[in-house]
């Protein structure tokens, strides 16, 4: 039994939100002028890239997911 192919997506339904959302985020962050409360999109992207290159970020993600799984395991009724 083969899966049926998905119908094509019409071009008018595809709305690219990445660049406008990042531009709005950056503008709001600059207006706020508080890096602790709302860091800019560029600052966040640079920090993400630096964390991935250094190898620290995957370790932090693994530790966070381990804590999350423990919480779900403890909160699941028997």
N, CA, C and O of each residue as an XYZ file, in Angstrom:
312
protein
N       0.849     -1.173      0.000
C       0.000      0.000      0.000
C       0.894      1.235      0.000
O       1.697      1.427      0.913
N       0.754      2.055     -1.009
C       1.602      3.246     -1.111
C       0.824      4.472     -0.644
O      -0.396      4.551     -0.781
N       1.548      5.398     -0.105
C       0.936      6.634      0.376
C       0.599      7.532     -0.808
O       1.349      7.618     -1.780
N      -0.517      8.179     -0.704
C      -0.912      9.099     -1.759
C      -0.067     10.363     -1.669
O       0.205     10.835     -0.566
N       0.353     10.919     -2.793
C       1.140     12.157     -2.750
C       0.262     13.323     -2.319
O      -0.938     13.362     -2.591
N       0.893     14.260     -1.646
C       0.175     15.448     -1.208
C      -0.121     16.354     -2.399
O       0.660     16.401     -3.350
N      -1.233     17.068     -2.356
C      -1.524     17.984     -3.456
C      -0.542     19.151     -3.427
O       0.000     19.476     -2.370
N      -0.310     19.779     -4.571
C       0.626     20.909     -4.592
C       0.065     22.096     -3.808
O      -1.148     22.285     -3.717
N       0.963     22.876     -3.255
C       0.577     24.071     -2.504
C       0.551     25.246     -3.468
O       1.526     25.511     -4.173
N      -0.565     25.937     -3.489
C      -0.695     27.076     -4.396
C       0.185     28.221     -3.909
O       0.352     28.423     -2.706
N       0.738     28.957     -4.848
C       1.696     30.021     -4.525
C       1.089     31.106     -3.646
O       1.795     31.692     -2.825
N      -0.202     31.390     -3.797
C      -0.802     32.461     -2.988
C      -0.979     32.065     -1.527
O      -1.234     32.923     -0.683
N      -0.847     30.758     -1.214
C      -0.945     30.315      0.168
C       0.403     30.307      0.888
O       0.454     30.155      2.108
N       1.473     30.467      0.152
C       2.802     30.458      0.744
C       3.166     31.890      1.117
O       3.340     32.747      0.250
N       3.278     32.136      2.416
C       3.597     33.476      2.899
C       4.927     33.407      3.619
O       5.008     32.834      4.706
N       5.977     33.981      3.037
C       7.272     33.968      3.721
C       7.263     34.947      4.895
O       7.197     36.161      4.704
N       7.331     34.411      6.094
C       7.272     35.255      7.290
C       8.617     35.416      7.977
O       8.731     36.214      8.907
N       9.638     34.686      7.552
C      10.918     34.719      8.246
C      11.561     36.086      8.273
O      11.854     36.611      9.347
N      11.785     36.672      7.111
C      12.469     37.962      7.046
C      11.639     39.091      7.654
O      12.188     39.876      8.428
N      10.343     39.217      7.345
C       9.569     40.295      7.990
C       9.474     40.133      9.504
O       9.524     41.121     10.237
N       9.338     38.903      9.973
C       9.265     38.686     11.420
C      10.587     39.044     12.088
O      10.594     39.654     13.157
N      11.707     38.669     11.469
C      13.019     39.014     12.030
C      13.238     40.524     12.016
O      13.806     41.079     12.956
N      12.790     41.188     10.955
C      12.936     42.647     10.881
C      12.099     43.334     11.960
O      12.560     44.284     12.592
N      10.875     42.856     12.170
C      10.028     43.420     13.227
C      10.642     43.165     14.597
O      10.653     44.052     15.451
N      11.149     41.962     14.808
C      11.803     41.603     16.069
C      12.984     42.531     16.325
O      13.132     43.067     17.423
N      13.823     42.718     15.312
C      14.998     43.584     15.459
C      14.588     45.023     15.753
O      15.186     45.677     16.607
N      13.569     45.521     15.049
C      13.110     46.898     15.273
C      12.569     47.069     16.687
O      12.859     48.066     17.348
N      11.785     46.103     17.151
C      11.257     46.200     18.518
C      12.368     46.107     19.555
O      12.323     46.801     20.571
N      13.346     45.274     19.319
C      14.457     45.147     20.261
C      15.266     46.437     20.330
O      15.691     46.856     21.406
N      15.475     47.063     19.174
C      16.227     48.324     19.183
C      15.433     49.441     19.853
O      16.004     50.303     20.521
N      14.126     49.422     19.674
C      13.289     50.444     20.318
C      13.269     50.229     21.830
O      13.313     51.190     22.597
N      13.203     48.967     22.255
C      13.190     48.631     23.679
C      14.517     49.005     24.333
O      14.544     49.482     25.468
N      15.623     48.786     23.608
C      16.968     49.117     24.065
C      17.304     48.469     25.414
O      17.871     49.102     26.304
N      16.937     47.191     25.535
C      17.251     46.430     26.738
C      17.580     45.009     26.296
O      16.683     44.196     26.076
N      18.884     44.714     26.167
C      19.312     43.411     25.667
C      18.924     42.265     26.579
O      18.769     41.136     26.113
N      18.765     42.526     27.855
C      18.385     41.471     28.779
C      16.913     41.104     28.617
O      16.554     39.928     28.682
N      16.068     42.097     28.409
C      14.637     41.865     28.268
C      14.264     41.359     26.883
O      13.463     40.433     26.757
N      14.840     41.959     25.836
C      14.504     41.575     24.463
C      15.745     41.718     23.578
O      15.970     42.770     22.980
N      16.543     40.659     23.501
C      17.710     40.727     22.611
C      17.257     40.734     21.160
O      16.209     40.182     20.825
N      18.040     41.352     20.314
C      17.695     41.455     18.908
C      17.852     40.134     18.170
O      18.479     39.195     18.658
N      17.262     40.090     16.976
C      17.323     38.873     16.170
C      18.759     38.577     15.753
O      19.185     37.422     15.778
N      19.504     39.604     15.374
C      20.896     39.387     14.963
C      21.748     38.920     16.133
O      22.579     38.025     15.984
N      21.543     39.520     17.279
C      22.291     39.127     18.482
C      21.972     37.673     18.845
O      22.869     36.919     19.223
N      20.724     37.284     18.735
C      20.320     35.916     19.040
C      20.915     34.933     18.036
O      21.381     33.858     18.414
N      20.897     35.301     16.761
C      21.465     34.426     15.727
C      22.968     34.253     15.924
O      23.497     33.155     15.750
N      23.650     35.327     16.282
C      25.094     35.228     16.531
C      25.390     34.334     17.735
O      26.320     33.528     17.702
N      24.597     34.481     18.796
C      24.797     33.651     19.987
C      24.504     32.187     19.681
O      25.206     31.301     20.168
N      23.478     31.927     18.883
C      23.163     30.556     18.496
C      24.305     29.949     17.688
O      24.722     28.819     17.943
N      24.808     30.700     16.718
C      25.912     30.201     15.885
C      27.158     29.948     16.732
O      27.827     28.928     16.566
N      27.469     30.869     17.636
C      28.646     30.704     18.488
C      28.501     29.480     19.397
O      29.468     28.749     19.610
N      27.301     29.258     19.929
C      27.074     28.093     20.783
C      27.180     26.790     20.024
O      27.672     25.796     20.558
N      26.722     26.782     18.779
C      26.825     25.566     17.966
C      28.272     25.293     17.572
O      28.720     24.147     17.605
N      29.005     26.339     17.199
C      30.400     26.163     16.785
C      31.252     25.694     17.958
O      32.110     24.825     17.800
N      31.017     26.269     19.130
C      31.816     25.885     20.296
C      31.432     24.506     20.835
O      32.215     23.876     21.546
N      30.237     24.041     20.500
C      29.785     22.741     20.988
C      29.089     22.800     22.331
O      28.689     21.758     22.850
N      28.930     23.972     22.914
C      28.273     24.086     24.212
C      26.763     23.931     24.108
O      26.139     23.321     24.977
N      26.180     24.469     23.066
C      24.723     24.486     22.960
C      24.099     23.094     22.902
O      23.107     22.863     23.592
N      24.625     22.160     22.120
C      24.022     20.816     22.127
C      24.048     20.153     23.507
O      23.115     19.432     23.859
N      25.089     20.384     24.280
C      25.144     19.834     25.632
C      24.083     20.433     26.537
O      23.460     19.727     27.330
N      23.879     21.740     26.415
C      22.845     22.401     27.210
C      21.455     21.934     26.799
O      20.579     21.761     27.647
N      21.253     21.731     25.516
C      19.963     21.243     25.024
C      19.710     19.831     25.553
O      18.598     19.521     25.981
N      20.721     18.985     25.527
C      20.568     17.619     26.032
C      20.232     17.623     27.520
O      19.377     16.854     27.960
N      20.889     18.474     28.293
C      20.600     18.550     29.730
C      19.183     19.053     29.971
O      18.489     18.546     30.852
N      18.752     20.037     29.205
C      17.389     20.558     29.361
C      16.353     19.508     29.005
O      15.347     19.366     29.700
N      16.588     18.771     27.928
C      15.647     17.723     27.532
C      15.600     16.598     28.562
O      14.541     16.013     28.791
N      16.732     16.291     29.181
C      16.757     15.265     30.223
C      15.903     15.689     31.420
O      15.169     14.875     31.982
N      16.000     16.955     31.804
C      15.186     17.461     32.912
C      13.712     17.450     32.523
O      12.856     17.118     33.343
N      13.414     17.809     31.286
C      12.036     17.809     30.809
C      11.442     16.402     30.832
O      10.304     16.217     31.262
N      12.196     15.426     30.378
C      11.721     14.036     30.374
C      11.513     13.544     31.800
O      10.545     12.833     32.071
N      12.403     13.909     32.711
C      12.235     13.514     34.111
C      10.957     14.119     34.690
O      10.225     13.456     35.425
N      10.699     15.371     34.355
C       9.477     16.020     34.843
C       8.222     15.351     34.316
O       7.261     15.134     35.054
N       8.241     15.025     33.029
C       7.086     14.322     32.462
C       6.932     12.949     33.092
O       5.814     12.523     33.381
N       8.040     12.251     33.309
C       7.974     10.917     33.903
C       7.423     10.966     35.325
O       6.637     10.103     35.717
N       7.827     11.957     36.086
C       7.327     12.088     37.454
C       5.896     12.541     37.507
O       5.170     12.198     38.440
N       5.466     13.316     36.510
C       4.103     13.837     36.515
C       3.086     12.938     35.848
O       1.892     13.238     35.863
N       3.529     11.856     35.272
C       2.614     10.940     34.592
C       1.949     10.046     35.630
O       2.630      9.419     36.441
N       0.619      9.987     35.607
C      -0.047      9.095     36.573
C       0.206      7.634     36.238
O       0.358      7.274     35.071
N       0.251      6.797     37.265
C       0.533      5.375     37.032
C      -0.579      4.651     36.284
O      -0.470      3.453     36.024
